[in-house]
């Protein structure tokens, strides 16, 4: 079976873990945490603050706490996304307002955002689906007009760009994922990027279980204590060491993933046109993150038959997401459960092909061969 995902040692991750242990500090905020944060700041040309966390979900929760949500406050979230994009804000008191997506990029539909904004709206969560940027100029103008905070859920988009700006550096805050299925991984992990300096000090407090521990280590207070909300959001330095080994290889990884994406696209374009199948669309002003390769089949029945066909031929393909506005919790917490028709249609038709670091050329050739032989 060619799996959908296969984790891979890219560089010297194991020796870095051994070095981390030899340093005598394997909990959070150690040597390798600082190394990863500094390297990411440099690579992304980030003028804000980057903090490693235990997951992208926890980074989203941290951003939700920073919003100071009050009862009745609303946060706009695309329905076509992973549950964490909404759950983190619901967990901290927000009413979730689901937005539909665009037909081309499957990103949040910026043209409909103003119709969703009320006097209770506090923030907009944008998800750069498949590592392709949302229309950030329009969204930023809307944010400024209504005084809203933008949170970039950039779980898919590390090293992607929008008009030259790195994804994750455009909104007021952003979150990253280093889950096993992502381009760069330490098994479980994430980061929050603080681009608005007014959040910097409080973000560190929330990260450190609601204490001013970071200020204590900097010498700005003579002892630290519980001062705010927070949780145990700090990444272990062992995981940071593993992640550092991967981030150091970012150019090699991105180039390899670009080659895989381009192979799928070039080999499947003619077949997709003949069979009315939609391949990913990348706007000219976007530099994608090469996170995944997906296709939109003509309908649900063909999609499900296609996935079964690939499985029978030793290829694991998957679909996602079930629209959040149609989930049990989505229906319970949101009143606009019938306006995300593009999300519903895309969910029924989408299939993701195997795409991981180290996938072999022979595996790609076999996958493409079987796809082209599929009888619609």
C-alpha positions in Angstrom: 0.0 0.0 0.0 1.3 3.5 -0.9 0.1 5.4 2.2 -1.5 8.9 2.1 1.3 10.1 4.5 4.7 8.7 5.6 6.8 10.5 8.2 10.5 10.7 7.3 13.8 11.6 8.9 15.1 14.4 6.7 18.4 15.5 8.2 20.1 15.0 11.6 17.0 15.0 13.8 18.2 12.1 15.9 21.6 13.6 16.7 19.9 16.9 17.6 17.6 15.1 20.0 20.7 13.5 21.6 22.3 16.9 21.9 19.2 18.3 23.4 19.3 15.6 26.1 23.0 16.2 26.7 22.3 19.9 27.4 20.2 18.9 30.4 17.1 20.8 29.4 14.4 18.8 27.7 11.3 20.8 28.8 10.0 23.9 27.1 11.7 27.2 26.2 15.1 25.6 25.9 18.0 25.9 23.4 16.3 24.3 20.4 13.0 26.2 21.0 14.9 29.4 20.7 16.8 28.2 17.6 13.7 27.2 15.7 11.9 30.5 16.6 14.9 32.6 15.5 15.3 30.6 12.3 11.6 30.9 11.4 11.7 34.7 12.0 14.6 35.0 9.7 13.2 32.7 6.9 9.8 34.4 7.0 11.2 37.9 7.3 8.9 38.2 10.3 9.0 41.4 12.3 6.7 39.9 15.0 7.2 37.3 17.7 7.1 33.6 17.1 6.4 31.1 19.9 6.5 27.3 19.6 3.5 25.5 21.1 2.2 22.0 21.6 -0.1 22.1 18.5 -1.7 24.4 16.0 -5.0 23.8 18.0 -3.3 25.2 21.1 -2.0 28.2 19.1 -5.5 28.9 18.0 -6.7 28.7 21.6 -4.0 31.1 22.6 -5.1 33.5 20.0 -8.7 33.1 21.2 -7.7 34.1 24.7 -5.8 37.1 23.4 -9.1 38.3 21.9 -10.7 38.9 25.3 -13.9 37.4 24.1 -17.1 38.4 25.9 -20.5 36.7 25.8 -22.1 37.2 22.4 -18.9 38.0 20.6 -18.7 36.5 17.1 -15.8 35.0 15.2 -16.1 34.3 11.4 -14.6 31.0 10.3 -14.8 29.2 7.0 -17.0 26.1 7.2 -14.6 24.1 5.0 -11.7 23.6 7.4 -10.5 21.4 10.2 -12.5 21.6 13.4 -9.8 23.4 15.4 -10.3 26.6 13.4 -13.7 27.0 15.0 -13.4 24.9 18.2 -10.6 27.0 19.7 -12.8 30.1 19.6 -16.0 28.4 20.7 -14.1 26.9 23.6 -13.3 30.4 24.8 -16.7 31.9 24.5 -17.2 33.0 20.9 -20.3 32.5 18.8 -19.1 30.9 15.5 -20.4 32.4 12.2 -19.6 30.1 9.3 -18.5 31.5 6.0 -18.6 29.8 2.6 -15.6 29.4 0.4 -14.6 30.3 -3.1 -15.0 27.8 -5.9 -11.5 28.3 -7.3 -9.0 28.2 -4.3 -11.4 26.8 -1.7 -10.4 29.7 0.5 -12.8 31.8 2.5 -15.0 33.9 0.2 -13.9 37.5 0.9 -16.7 38.9 -1.3 -19.4 37.7 1.2 -17.6 38.7 4.5 -19.3 42.0 5.0 -22.7 40.3 4.9 -21.7 38.2 7.9 -20.3 41.1 10.0 -22.4 42.4 12.8 -21.8 44.8 15.8 -20.7 41.7 17.7 -18.1 40.5 15.3 -14.6 40.4 16.9 -12.4 38.5 14.4 -12.0 36.7 11.1 -10.2 33.4 10.9 -8.7 32.9 7.4 -7.4 29.4 6.4 -4.9 29.3 3.6 -6.2 26.1 2.1 -3.6 23.8 0.6 -1.0 26.5 1.3 -2.6 28.9 -1.2 -3.2 32.4 0.1 -6.6 33.9 0.8 -7.3 37.3 -0.8 -5.6 39.2 2.0 -5.7 42.7 0.5 -9.5 42.6 0.5 -9.8 40.9 3.9 -7.3 43.4 5.4 -9.4 46.3 4.1 -12.5 44.8 5.6 -10.7 44.2 8.9 -9.6 47.9 9.0 -13.1 49.2 8.1 -14.8 47.3 10.9 -11.9 47.1 13.5 -11.6 43.3 13.4 -8.7 41.1 14.2 -7.4 38.7 11.5 -6.1 35.3 12.6 -4.3 33.4 9.8 -4.7 29.6 10.3 -1.6 28.8 8.3 -1.5 25.1 9.1 -1.1 24.3 5.4 1.0 27.3 4.3 4.4 27.5 5.8 6.7 29.2 3.3 3.8 30.1 1.0 3.5 33.8 0.0 0.9 36.4 -0.9 2.3 39.1 -3.2 5.7 38.5 -1.8 4.7 38.5 1.9 5.1 35.2 3.8 1.9 33.6 4.9 1.6 34.0 8.7 3.0 37.5 8.7 0.0 39.3 7.3 -2.7 39.1 9.9 -2.6 40.3 13.4 -1.8 36.8 14.6 -1.2 33.5 12.8 -0.8 29.8 13.7 1.3 27.1 12.3 1.1 23.3 12.5 4.0 20.7 12.8 1.7 17.7 12.9 2.9 14.5 11.4 0.9 15.2 8.2 2.5 18.6 7.6 5.5 19.5 5.4 7.6 20.0 8.5 6.9 17.9 11.5 7.9 16.9 15.0 4.9 14.5 15.4 2.7 17.0 17.3 3.5 20.7 17.5 2.6 24.2 16.4 3.5 27.9 16.7 1.8 31.2 17.1 3.1 34.3 15.2 2.3 37.6 16.9 2.4 40.4 14.3 0.7 43.0 16.4 3.1 43.9 19.2 0.3 44.8 21.7 -0.2 41.0 22.1 3.4 40.1 22.8 3.7 40.2 26.6 0.3 38.6 27.2 0.9 35.9 24.7 4.0 34.8 26.6 2.0 34.8 29.9 -0.8 32.6 28.4 1.8 30.3 26.9 3.4 29.8 30.4 0.2 28.7 32.2 -0.9 32.2 32.9 2.3 33.2 34.8 4.8 35.9 34.1 7.7 33.3 34.1 9.2 34.7 30.9 9.5 38.2 32.5 11.2 36.6 35.5 13.8 34.9 33.3 14.4 38.2 31.6 14.9 39.9 35.0 12.0 42.3 34.6 10.3 40.9 37.8 11.9 39.5 40.9 9.6 36.5 41.1 6.8 35.1 38.9 3.3 34.2 39.8 -0.2 33.5 38.3 -1.4 36.7 36.6 -3.8 35.7 33.8 -5.5 33.0 31.9 -3.3 30.3 30.2 -2.5 26.7 29.9 0.5 24.4 29.3 1.1 25.4 25.7 4.9 25.1 25.7 6.5 22.6 23.2 9.1 20.2 24.7 12.6 21.1 23.7 13.1 17.5 22.5 10.4 18.0 19.9 11.9 21.4 19.0 15.2 19.7 18.4 13.6 17.3 16.0 11.7 20.2 14.3 15.0 22.2 14.0 16.5 19.4 11.9 13.5 19.6 9.5 13.4 23.4 9.3 17.1 23.6 8.6 16.3 21.5 5.4 13.4 23.8 4.3 14.8 24.7 0.9 15.4 21.0 0.0 12.0 20.0 1.3 10.1 22.7 -0.5 11.9 21.9 -3.8 11.2 18.2 -3.5 7.5 18.9 -2.7 7.3 21.3 -5.6 8.5 18.6 -7.9 5.9 16.2 -6.6 3.1 18.7 -7.1 4.3 19.6 -10.5 4.5 16.0 -11.5 0.9 15.3 -10.5 -0.3 18.5 -12.2 1.5 18.0 -15.5 0.7 14.3 -15.8 -3.0 14.7 -14.8 -4.0 17.9 -16.6 -5.1 16.4 -19.9 -6.9 13.6 -18.2 -8.7 16.0 -15.8 -9.9 18.2 -18.7 -11.3 15.3 -20.6 -13.1 14.0 -17.5 -14.4 17.3 -16.1 -12.2 17.1 -13.0 -10.9 20.2 -11.3 -7.3 20.4 -10.3 -5.9 23.0 -7.8 -5.9 26.6 -8.9 -3.0 28.9 -7.9 -3.5 32.6 -8.5 -0.6 34.3 -10.2 0.2 36.5 -7.2 0.5 33.5 -4.8 3.5 31.3 -4.1 2.0 28.1 -2.7 3.3 26.1 0.2 3.1 22.7 -1.7 1.2 21.1 1.2 -1.1 18.8 -0.8 -2.5 17.8 -4.2 -6.2 17.4 -4.4 -8.8 16.9 -7.2 -12.5 17.7 -7.3 -14.3 14.9 -9.0 -17.6 15.4 -10.9 -19.8 14.2 -8.0 -19.9 12.2 -4.7 -20.6 8.9 -6.3 -17.6 9.1 -8.7 -15.4 10.4 -5.8 -16.2 7.5 -3.5 -15.8 4.9 -6.3 -12.5 6.5 -7.2 -11.2 6.2 -3.7 -12.2 2.6 -3.5 -10.6 1.9 -6.9 -7.3 3.4 -5.7 -7.5 1.4 -2.4 -8.0 -1.8 -4.4 -4.9 -1.0 -6.3 -2.8 -0.3 -3.2 -3.1 3.4 -3.1 -4.5 5.3 0.0 -6.3 8.5 -1.0 -8.5 10.4 1.4 -11.2 13.1 1.4 -11.9 16.0 3.8 -13.5 18.1 5.2 -17.1 17.5 6.3 -18.4 21.1 6.4 -18.4 22.3 10.0 -21.8 24.0 9.6 -23.4 20.6 9.0 -21.7 18.9 11.9 -23.7 18.2 15.1 -21.9 20.9 17.0 -22.0 23.3 14.0 -25.7 23.1 13.8 -26.0 23.5 17.6 -23.8 26.6 17.9 -24.5 28.5 14.6 -27.7 29.8 13.0 -26.4 30.1 9.4 -26.3 26.4 8.7 -27.7 26.6 5.1 -25.6 29.2 3.3 -22.3 27.4 2.7 -23.2 25.6 -0.6 -19.8 25.7 -2.1 -18.4 24.1 1.0 -20.9 21.3 0.8 -20.3 20.7 -2.9 -16.5 20.7 -2.5 -16.7 18.3 0.4 -18.6 15.8 -1.7 -16.2 15.9 -4.6 -12.7 16.4 -3.1 -10.0 13.7 -3.0 -6.4 14.1 -1.8 -3.6 12.0 -3.4 -0.6 10.6 -1.5 1.8 13.5 -0.9 4.7 13.2 1.6 8.4 13.9 2.0 10.3 11.1 0.4 7.6 9.7 -1.9 9.4 7.7 -4.6 9.3 8.5 -8.3 8.2 4.9 -8.9 5.3 5.4 -6.5 4.2 8.6 -8.3 4.4 6.9 -11.7 2.2 4.0 -10.4 -0.3 6.4 -8.8 -0.7 8.4 -12.1 -0.9 5.3 -14.2 -3.8 3.9 -12.1 -5.6 7.3 -12.0 -5.5 7.6 -15.8 -6.8 4.0 -16.1 -9.8 4.8 -13.9 -13.1 4.5 -15.8 -15.5 7.3 -14.8 
